[in-house]
Amino acid sequence: MADCPREGKLARSLDFTQLVDMASESVGGQVLFATDDFFAPAENLIKRDRPSFREHEYTEFGKWMDGWETRRKRIPGHDWCIIKLGIQGIIRGFDVDISYFMGDYAPRMSIQAANLEEDKQPEIPQRGVRMGAAATPEEFEAVAELKSDDWNYLVPMTELKPGKPASSHNYFAVNSQERWSHIRLNIFPDGGIARLRVYGMGQKDWTATDPKEPFDLVAIAHGGTCVGYSNAHFGHPNNMIGVGKARSMADGWETARRLDRPPVLENDENGVLLVPGSEWAVFRLAHPGVITQIEIDTTYFKGNSPDSCKLDGCILTTQEEEDMIKQKWELPGQKWKPLLPVTKLSADQSHLFHSLTLELQDVITHARLTIAPDGGVSRLRLKGFPSSICLLRPRERPTMRFSVKVGFRANL
C-alpha cells in the first residue's frame, strides 16, 4: 500500500451525522472484498441497525460479534475491505463505531476513496457466506485491478479511541468536494469494527437524464437534503427522501404530538381539522427545477398520520439559505409560492398530486412541506424537470391546477 499521510485527528463537529449513510445496506451499499472475515463478516459494517451484543453466544469460530472482526494476524500486512457506496456523491464525514469491541477493536484505521466508472469496474467474485474465511488468491487477483492502494486518502492512519461499551464512536470530518463511488477501509493490523457510517450527499450526472421524463428532484440519492425542520422527535425528515419504499414507521419523518392541540377538535367545511399549529421541513432540491408531480406517502402511519399538508417552493441563493438556517427559517411569507394547497391526507396511503403548471417562474430551489397538526410521513417525492431542461418544454396553460390520485398499498 502507498505511504499513509501523517496521523489524523478525530472530528469535533458532528453536523454531518444528520446526512444520509451512503454505504448502508438500506440504500444499496455492498461489500465487494475483505481480506479476512474469520470471526464476523464485513457485511455487518453496513447494517442499518445499531450494533448489538449477545453475551453468551458463540459460533464455531469464536465469540459472536455484530461487526467485522478478523483473526489475529500472524502473517505480514494488515486487513482491509472495499465497499461500493449505495449512494454515490460527496462525503462529509465518517463514523467508525467500535461499540462492544472493547478488547479486540482495531487499534488504528484509515479510509481511502475512489470514483470509478460503472462500466470499467472488474468483475469481482461474489462473496457469499464468509465467516471463518479469508480472501482467496482469485479474489486478491480480481480486486487488484481496482488499484485501491493508490486511492485518495480521506482519513489518514488514525488511532481509534474506545468509549462506552455500548456506544463507542469515532467521528472524522471530510473536506472534499469530489464525487466518490467506492471506499477502502484499512485496519492496522487486525481486529474488529462494529459499523462504518459514510455520511454525505448524493451527486447525480444531470446531463444523463431523459428530458422527456419527470425526475425526482428532492431524492437524497440525487443530492436533495433537509436543511431545516420544526420537530423530528421520532424520525428525521431526511428519511422521507430516502431510497426506495419505506420499511416501517422508523423509516419516515415523525414529530411529537403538539401540545397546543385544542381539547376538543373540530373540522372546517372541507373536513380539515381546525388547529392552531403545524410542523414543517425544508428541503434543498438536488437541482433547481419545475415540480410537476408530488407524492406524499403515509404508509405505515396508521394511527399517527397528519390530518392535512401543504407544499410551498421558493428560490434561494446559497447565502440566503445560510441566513435562513441561522434564522431557523423565518422566511418572509411572500418568498414562498404554493405548489400544493392545504390538502386532507389519509392514513397508510400514497397520495399522488399532479401539478399542471409549467410556467418558467415556477422554477424553485427549495421546498417546504407543512403538516398539521403533527404526525408522520414515510416518503416525499417531488418529480419534475431540472431548470435547464425546463426551458425546452412547451408552455401550456392548464385548465385546472391540480388533479389528485390516491393510491392504496396492496400489501400491509
N, C-alpha and C positions, 0 to 999 in steps of 0.2 A: 504494500500500500504506500501511496505517496506520503511524504512527511506531513505530520499534522501541524497546523498553526500553533501558536503559543496557547497555553491553557486558558480556557474561557471562564466565565462567571455566571452565576445564577441571575435570573431576571427578578427585578422587584415589582414592576408593573404587571398586573395580571389582566389588563383590559382585554387582551386578545382571547381569553378563555370564553368570552361571550360569542366568539365566532364559531363557524362550523368545524367539526373534526373531519378533515378532508381524507383521513386514512381509515376511518371507521368502516367496519363491515356493513354497517347500515346504509352507507352511501356507495357501496361497491368497492371499497378498499380490498386489496388482495396481497397476501404474502407470496412472493414469487420464489424466494430462495432463503435458506438459512443453513449455516454451516453445521449446526447441531441442534437437535430437539430432544435430547435424551430424557430429561425429567418432565418437560412440558413444552408443547409445540408453540412456534412463533405466532400462529394464528390467534392465540389468546391476547396478543398485544393490541389487536384492533377490535376486540369485542366492544359492543356498545355499552354493556353494563359495567358497573364498578367491580373491581376485583373482590373476591370473597375468600374465605378461609375455612377449611374443614380440618379441624384439629387432629382427629384420629383416623383420617382417611389416607391410605397408601395405595399405590399402584404396584405392578410387578417390577417397576424400575426405581421406585423410591417414594418419597413423600409427595402426595398430590398437591400441586400448586397451580393457582389461577394466574398464569402469566407465561412468559417464555423463560425457560431455565435450561441451560446447557450443562453438560457434565463438567467435572473438574478437569481442566485441560492438562494433559500430560505430554503434549507434543508442541513444537514451536508454533507461534502465531497467536491469533485471537479470534473470537467469534463475531459474526456479523450476519445481518439479514437484509433483504431488499423487499420493499413494499411498493406496490403500484397504487397510487392515490386514486380513490374513487371519484374525487372532485379535484381536477387539475387547475392550478392557478397560483395565487400569491400566498406565501406562507408568512404569517405574522408571529408565530411562536409555537413552542413545544411544551408539553408536559410529560416528563419521564417519571412515571409513577412506579415506585418500588414498594408499595404497600404490601405488607405481610412477608416481604423478603428481608427479614431482619438479620439473619445470619448467613445469607447466601446471595445477597444482591450483587450486581456487577459494580465494582468499585469505581470504574471510570467508563465514560462513553463519549462518542462523537457522532455527528449526523452530517451526512453528505446528501446532495440532491442533484438531479439532472432533469432536463426537459427533453424527452425522447419522442420522436415522431412515431405514431402508431404503426405505420406500415414498414418501419425499418427496425422493429424490435425482433430479436432472435426468438425462436421457439424454445421455451424452457419446459422441461418435463413437469407434468402435474405432480404435486407433492403428495396427495393422498394422506393416509394416517401416518403421523411422523414420530410419535413417542418412541423413545428407545433407539432412535436412528440418528445417523449423521449423513451429511450430503455425500452422494456417490461421485465417483470420478466423472461420470457422464454429466451430472448436474453442474459440477465445477467447470467443466469444459463449455457447457452451454452458456452459463452465466458470465463467463469470462469475456464473451462477445460484447457485453454491456460496458466493459471497461470502467467498472464502478470505482476502481482505485483512484481514477482521475476526476471523479465528480467534484463539484464545488462543495466546500465546507460551509454549512450554515451554523453549525455549532462545533467548535474545536474540541479536542480532548479535554474533558472536564470531569472533575471528581464529583460523584454523586453523594448527597447527604441524606442519611436516614432521618425520619421524623417519627411521628406516632406510628405504631404498628399498623393500624387500620387506615392511616391517611399520611402517606409519605410521598409528597410531590416535589419534583424538581422542575422549575419553570425556566425556559430560555426564550428570550425575545429575539426576533429575527428582523434585521433591517435590510430588506431586499425587495425590489420591485419586479424581479424576474418571475416568469411563469415556470412552475415545476410540475413534473408528472410522476416522478419516482424519488424515493428516498432510500438511503442506506444507513441503517443503524449499526454502529460498531460498539461492541462492549470489550473492555480490556481487563483481564484476558478472557474471562468467562463469568458465569453467574446467572442471575435472574433479574428480569424486569417485568412488572405486572401489566402495565399498559403504556402505550405510546400514543399520545394525542397530538395531532398535527393541525393546529388551528390556523385558519386563513379564509380566503375568499376565492370563489371560482373566477375564472377568466376565460371567456369564450372568444373564438375567432368569428367575429360577426360577418366577415366577408363571405363566410361559407354558408350562411343561412339562405333559405329559399325566400326570395322577396314576395312570393305569391301566397305564402302560408304564415298565419299569425304565430308568434313565438312568445314563450313565457318570459317576459322582461323582468320579473322580480325573482325568479328562481335563484336559490342560493348557489346552485351548481354553475350558474352563468355569471355570477358576480353580484346578485342582489343581496342586500343586507338590511337588518333593522338598525336604525340609527337613533331611536328613541321610543319610549313607551311609558305608560302611566302605571302599570302594575303587571307583575309576572310572578305571582305568588306560587303557582303550581307548574308553570311551563313558560319558557322564553318564546317571544314572538318569532324568532328565527326558525323555530320548529315548523311554523306554518308554511315556510317557503322551502322546506326540505325536499329531499329526493324521494320520489315515488309516493305511494299511498301511506297514510298514517297507519301505524301498527297498533296503537292504543291511545287512550287519553294522554298518556305521558309523552306522546309524540306530537303534541299540539301546544297551542298557547292557551293558558287558562289563568284567569285572575281570581283573586279572593272575592268573596261576596261584599258588595258595597254596604257600608253601614248607614248610608243616607237613604236606603230604600224606605218608602212610606210604609207605615204599619199595615195599611190595607191598600192593595193595588187596584188600579182602575185602568181601563183601556180608553183610547180615543175612538173616533168613528171608524177608523181603519183597522182597529184591533191591535194597535201598537200600545204598549204599556206607557202610562204617564209617570215617568220617573225623572228626578232632577239630575242624576249623574250618569256618567258613562266612562268607559275605558278606551284607550286608543294605543295604536302602534304606528310608527312612521317608518317607511322603507325607502332606501335609495335604490332606484332601479339599476339593473345591471347595465342598461343602455338607455339613454333618453329615447322616448318614442311615444306613439299614439296607442292607447289602450282600447281595444275593440271587443274584448271578451273578458268577463270577470267570473271566476269560480270561487265561491265561499262554501267550504265543506265543514259540516259539523259532525261528521262521522265519529262515533263512539261517545259523543257528548249527548247523552240521552236525558239526563235529569239536570243538566247544567249548561245547556246551550244558551247563547244570548237571545233576548227577545227580538231584537232588531239590529240592523247595522246600516252604515253608510260609508261611502268611499269618496275621498277627495284627492286631487292631484295638484301639483304646483311645479314651478321651475325655480331651482335654486342653484347658485354658484357654489363652489367649494367653500369659499369664505362665508357665504350666507349659511351654509349647513353648519359650519363650525360655530358660528354665532348662535344658531338655534339650539344646538346641543348644550351650549353654556347657559342659555336662557330656558332650558327644559321645554323647548318647542312652543313657547308662547308666541306663535307666528300670527301676524295680523290676519284677520278673517278674510280680507279681500284677496290675499295671496292664494288661497285655496279655491279651486273650481270643482264643482261637483262632477264626479264620474258615475256615481250611483246614489240616488236619493235614499232617504230613510226607508228601509225595506224590512218587512217582517221575515223572520227566519224560523225554520222548523228544526226540531231536534234530530240528530243522527241522519242527516241528509246532505247531499251535494246539491248546491244551488248554482245554476248557471245563468248568467246575465249577459245578454248581447247588446253592446252599445253600437248604435248605427251611425254615430258621429265620426266623420273623417276629416273635419276641418283641420288645417295645419296648426291653428292656435291651440289645439288640444295636445300638442307635444308636451310631455312632462318629464321631470327628472325624479320626483319623489311622489309617493302615495301615502295617504293616511287612512287606515281602517279604524272606524269607531264602532264599538259595540255598546249596546245599552240593555240592562244596566251593567251587566258583568257576565262572566261565563267563559266558555271555551270554544275555540275554532281549531280544527285539525289541519286544514290546508287553505292557503290563499294562492290562487293562480291569476296572474294578470297578463293575458295574451294580447299581443299587438304587433306593431311593426317598428323596428328601430328608426330613429328620426331621419337618417339618410335615405332609408328606403321609403319612408312615408312620402317623400317628395315625388316618387314615381307612381303613387297610387292615385286613381281618379277621385276627384272631389265630387261627392254626391250629397244631395240634400235629402236627409231622412224624413219620412213622414211621421215617424214616432221615435222617441229617443231610446227606449229600452223595450226589449222583449224578454220575458222571463221563462226559464225552464227549470223544473225541479227534478233532479234525478234521484231515485231511491237506490240504495245499496242492495244488491241481490243477496249477499251473504252477511249476516250479522255475526 
